[in-house]
Amino acid sequence: MATLDQITGIIDFELADLEAAWSNSPILLNKNEIEFRLCYICKFHIERKNFAGINQNDSFAWTIDLINAKKPKLEFTNFIAVHQSCIENRQSLDSRKQLKYVKAMKWEFDESFWNK
């Protein structure tokens, strides 16, 4: 489980936290959900292999964000995978409604655009 270092203010995430964040993210119907997910903020795909802990300079690298940052609980149900550059573009600190709306829609990866 994630822990907060009270001195530095840095949250230390474990592998289980990463898995929970990934599984809480919206899926793309035509892509393997183990390898691809959707960033609920920008509506652009996320590749699992492009994790911010490895690729920090890539704006499309993903990291963990809190779904409800108003009540910042470090629980599996409150973690979500997003692009690290999208965190600053959140609409509100509590994204539960926005996430529910995004998950209710059907999303697909645009193969024709990427195969040009």
C-alpha positions as CSV (number, residue, x, y, z in Angstrom):
1,M,0.0,0.0,0.0
2,A,1.2,3.5,-0.7
3,T,2.8,5.5,2.1
4,L,3.3,9.2,2.5
5,D,6.7,10.4,3.8
6,Q,5.6,13.1,6.3
7,I,9.0,14.9,6.0
8,T,9.4,15.2,2.2
9,G,5.7,15.0,1.3
10,I,6.5,12.3,-1.3
11,I,4.2,9.3,-1.8
12,D,5.9,6.0,-2.2
13,F,3.8,3.7,-4.4
14,E,4.1,-0.1,-4.5
15,L,3.5,-2.4,-7.5
16,A,0.0,-3.2,-6.2
17,D,-0.8,0.5,-6.3
18,L,0.4,0.7,-10.0
19,E,-1.8,-2.3,-10.9
20,A,-4.8,-0.7,-9.1
21,A,-4.3,2.6,-10.9
22,W,-4.1,0.8,-14.3
23,S,-7.2,-1.3,-13.6
24,N,-9.2,1.8,-12.6
25,S,-8.5,3.6,-15.9
26,P,-11.0,3.5,-18.8
27,I,-10.4,0.8,-21.4
28,L,-10.2,1.0,-25.2
29,L,-12.5,-1.5,-26.9
30,N,-10.2,-2.4,-29.7
31,K,-6.9,-2.6,-27.7
32,N,-5.6,-5.1,-25.2
33,E,-6.5,-3.7,-21.8
34,I,-3.3,-5.0,-20.3
35,E,-1.2,-2.9,-22.7
36,F,-3.4,0.2,-23.3
37,R,-5.8,2.4,-21.4
38,L,-7.4,5.8,-21.8
39,C,-6.3,9.0,-19.9
40,Y,-9.7,10.3,-18.6
41,I,-8.4,13.8,-18.6
42,C,-7.2,14.3,-22.3
43,K,-9.0,11.2,-23.8
44,F,-5.7,10.0,-25.4
45,H,-4.3,6.5,-25.1
46,I,-1.8,5.4,-22.4
47,E,0.7,2.7,-23.1
48,R,1.6,0.5,-20.1
49,K,5.2,0.3,-21.0
50,N,5.5,4.1,-21.0
51,F,5.6,4.5,-17.2
52,A,6.8,7.9,-15.8
53,G,9.2,6.2,-13.4
54,I,11.2,5.0,-16.4
55,N,10.4,7.7,-19.0
56,Q,10.3,10.9,-17.0
57,N,10.9,13.2,-19.9
58,D,8.1,11.8,-22.1
59,S,4.9,13.9,-21.8
60,F,2.8,10.8,-22.6
61,A,4.3,8.8,-19.8
62,W,1.8,7.8,-17.2
63,T,1.8,8.1,-13.5
64,I,-0.7,7.6,-10.6
65,D,-3.1,10.3,-9.7
66,L,-5.9,10.4,-7.1
67,I,-9.4,10.2,-8.4
68,N,-10.7,12.2,-5.4
69,A,-7.9,14.6,-4.3
70,K,-10.3,16.6,-2.1
71,K,-10.2,13.6,0.3
72,P,-6.8,12.2,-0.5
73,K,-7.0,8.6,0.7
74,L,-4.2,6.3,-0.3
75,E,-6.5,3.4,-1.2
76,F,-6.6,1.2,-4.4
77,T,-10.0,2.5,-5.3
78,N,-8.7,6.1,-5.4
79,F,-5.8,5.5,-7.8
80,I,-5.9,6.1,-11.5
81,A,-3.4,6.1,-14.4
82,V,-3.1,9.4,-16.2
83,H,-0.5,11.1,-18.3
84,Q,1.9,13.0,-16.1
85,S,1.4,16.1,-18.1
86,C,-2.4,15.9,-17.7
87,I,-2.5,16.2,-13.9
88,E,-2.3,20.0,-14.1
89,N,-5.3,20.0,-16.5
90,R,-7.8,18.3,-14.1
91,Q,-11.2,19.9,-14.1
92,S,-11.6,19.6,-10.3
93,L,-10.0,18.0,-7.3
94,D,-12.8,15.4,-7.2
95,S,-12.9,13.6,-10.5
96,R,-15.4,10.9,-9.7
97,K,-18.3,12.4,-11.8
98,Q,-16.0,13.0,-14.8
99,L,-14.5,9.5,-14.6
100,K,-18.0,8.0,-14.4
101,Y,-19.0,9.9,-17.5
102,V,-15.9,8.9,-19.4
103,K,-16.2,5.2,-18.4
104,A,-19.8,5.2,-19.5
105,M,-18.7,6.0,-23.1
106,K,-17.2,3.5,-25.5
107,W,-13.6,4.5,-26.5
108,E,-11.5,3.1,-29.3
109,F,-8.0,3.5,-30.5
110,D,-7.8,5.2,-33.9
111,E,-5.7,2.7,-35.9
112,S,-6.1,4.6,-39.2
113,F,-4.5,7.7,-37.8
114,W,-1.5,5.9,-36.3
115,N,-0.9,3.7,-39.4
116,K,-0.3,6.6,-41.8
